[in-house]
Amino acid sequence: MEWSSSSLHDFILAGCHDGMVALWKFSATGSSKDTRPLLCFSADTVPIRALAWAPFESDPEGANVIVTAGHRGLKFWDIRDPFRPLWDLNPVQRVIYSLDWLPDPRCVVVSFDDGTLRILSLVKAAYDTPVTGKPFVGTQQQGFHSYYCSSLAIWSVQVSRLTGMVAYCSADGNVLRFQLTTRAVEKDPLRNRAPHFLCGSLTEEESALTVITPLPDIPFPMKKSLNEWGDTPRTIRGFLSVSNQEKRAKEQMAKGQSLAEQPLALCYGDDPGMESGSDNTLVAQKSKQAPRSKASSKKKQKAEQALVCRDEEPENNQVEEKGEVRDEIEVLPPKIVAMHRVRWNMNKGSERWLCYGGAGGIVRCQEINVSGA
């Protein structure tokens, strides 16, 4: 549900599980007996996961424009004529869980079930869209910038209108924030990425929920690839390219291992000439390939250990000898630690207060102190 952003704030918008959108009008002098909606229309055939009013500050006509989201992308509507969307945009075949429409910079921040945040720059989208006079159906990612922020679903995202700070929470129990700037939205998002900071997290230890407060002003490590971490999230294109490179590397190691399994490469000593018997001549001819097969077998052995450790915990001696194996183990957190909603205080003087809660039944209000603010 969302209250209208116009001056009277007397409209409330609700999205339903059957794809319907309902609009009610409330007033101090009106009767509360009539609970029928003022408007009701079908926006989709799947549940409406998120919706928002257009920011009233950007354009007075925005008081009649809304956006809905669910399993089939974003749809922009004019409630005066809700029979066909103004703009149907489906950037990716993923479920949208939350969105926030900002007046400055003019953008829509969207969170998905695959752990990504996507920022739709309305300025760039207007430049990328041809003017034909016909309703536009977005088939490309016009104006979209995507970032891989979590390995699990991001349930909620909101931007403070007073500070421009973005806060989001995910199914792993983490609540993070970062500063959104106009340059990152409208100019070059790749060069103007801001570091993400952990506000708090919820974990389960021996059937007890533990709230963790990190040290301030320490960037949260974001996963860029299988063994690479950084302060800023990687774009979706960069993350997929790294994943493809890792996949090709594994395929090359598998091919190298298949060559190493040939009978002529069964030499484990430092000197291939130490082999005796009638196969000395063959071993000598393949002496240049023996070290290569040995190196490839070592790489394959390390890769097999990483794959096994995803499904089975390693022994203590393996963890001590190869510390990097522990980093590759990914254990799904319990559902009770998931954070489902995050909200900023919209009042001047209290704009640094953040409230969030989730499946564990814990609601936390926290003041976010930023250095230099």
Salt bridges, closest charged atoms under 4 A:
ASP34 OD1 - ARG36 NE 3.12
ASP44 OD1 - ARG72 NH1 3.71
ASP44 OD2 - LYS75 NZ 3.98
GLU61 OE1 - ARG80 NH2 3.10
ASP78 OD2 - ARG80 NH2 2.91
ASP100 OD1 - ARG161 NH2 2.77
ASP114 OD2 - ARG94 NE 3.62
ASP188 OD2 - ARG191 NE 3.56
GLU228 OE1 - ARG234 NH2 3.45
ASP270 OD1 - LYS294 NZ 3.94
